[in-house]
Structures are given as structure tokens and as C-alpha cells.
Amino acid sequence: MKKWFLILLMIIAIVPLLFGCGGVENDVRHTVTGFFNARDNQQYSKCLDYLSTQLLNSVGESQIINNLRNSTYFPANSKLYSTGTPKINGKTATVWIDIRYRAQANSATYTFISKQIYLIEESTGWKIDKISN
């Protein structure tokens, strides 16, 4: 009986490690990359799926879509270049991203900017709540 109890405890301890590695960090990254993929493909309504309820309510869906179309949040023709390691704190997270763009359309060189993304966990998953300036 004692032997089976110890085996059960080991299984309970090991299974979450096997299946949960990087789960929350991957979910946060998925939200950030999903938002940028939708934006890059000019699917601005789909971008809203990755934003928090609080952000949508405070700014408004139509204003956010207009801002995305007019490159208010990010330079025109910019692309997500890299995503840092998310820092998770309960139901909030932050992650630094690097965005690259050409300052001039004909330029051979890229300019990089870093922004911090703030996320919150809602019932439907991780959502972007704020993007640093």
C-alpha cells in the first residue's frame, strides 16, 4: 500500500512538469504574436480578440481599429522582430518586444524599437492591456 502511495505521489509531481513546461509563457507569447500577425495582415477586427476588455471599453473598438490603420501605435510597415521572456505575476504579465521597420521606404537598413507589453489573464485567456510608448 505504501509503495503505491509513493508511486501515485511521484506521478502527481511529474505529470504537471511534463505537460506544463512553459505553458503560461507560451500563452502570453501566443497572444502577442497573434495580435501582430493579425495587424500585419490588416485584420484589424481580429486584433481586438487579443485585447483586454478594459482596454476595449476605455478606448473603444472603432478608435483602436482607426489607430491601427493609421499606424498610431507602431510605425508604418513595422514587423514584430523578437519577443522576450514573459514575466508572469499571477494574473498579470509583461514582455518586451522588438519591432523593426524602415525609417525610409527605400532604406536598406532597419530601425529597431523596443516596447513593453502589459497583459492580463481573463476568462478567455491572456489579453494585451497596455503597450508602452
Secondary structure by P-SEA (a helix, b strand, c coil): caaaaaaaaaaaaccccccccaaaaaaaaaaaaaaaaaaaacaaaaaaaaccaaaaaaccaaaaaaaaaaccccccccccccccbbbbccccbbbbbbbbbbccccccbbbbbbbbbbbbbccccbbbccccc
